[in-house]
Amino acid sequence: MGTNGSTMLEPFDALRQSLPPLDPSAVSSAASCALPARYEAVRSAREFSRRTLGDWDVPERFDDICLVVSELVTNALRHALPADTPYDQDPPVRLHLMRWASRVVCAVRDPSNDSPVAREADVCEDFSAESGRGLFLVDSFSDSWGWHPMAGALSGKVVWALFRV
C-alpha cells in the first residue's frame, strides 16, 4: 500500500512543488500511499501514518499528525471526489508523508480543483455536530497548513499540514 524514499515517481516531484517553502532536497525520508474512494481508507491512512512515524521515531507529534491525516483524508473523500467515482478505479486520493530534520509534512492529493473551505467557528451554531470542523482541527493541531493546485501534468490539488518535531 505504501512506497518509501527513492521509489517516489514523477507525481511526488509535482507534489513537492505544491508544498510550503522547504528545501525539497533536504527531505530525509518520504512515504506515500494510494487511498481508494471508500471511507475505510481513513483507517488505512491512519495505520500507514502510525507505521511510518514509528519507523521515523517521531513520538512527540504522533497523535497530532494522525488526527490531521484523518481529517485531510476524510475531507478529500467527502468533498473532493465526484459522487459517481467508481470504487474500483485507480485510487483517486494519495497521502504523502515527508520528514525533514525538524519538520514533518503530511499532504493529501485529490482530483478536485476546488479550494478547501474552513468553516468559521462562530458560524457553526451546533457544536455537537459530527462534521464541519475538519479544517479547524487541522489548523489547531498543525503548526501551519495550506493548499495549492497541483503542479505539472497532474490535475487536482494538494492540502498539506506542517508539524515541527
Disulfide bonds with the S-S distance in Angstrom:
none
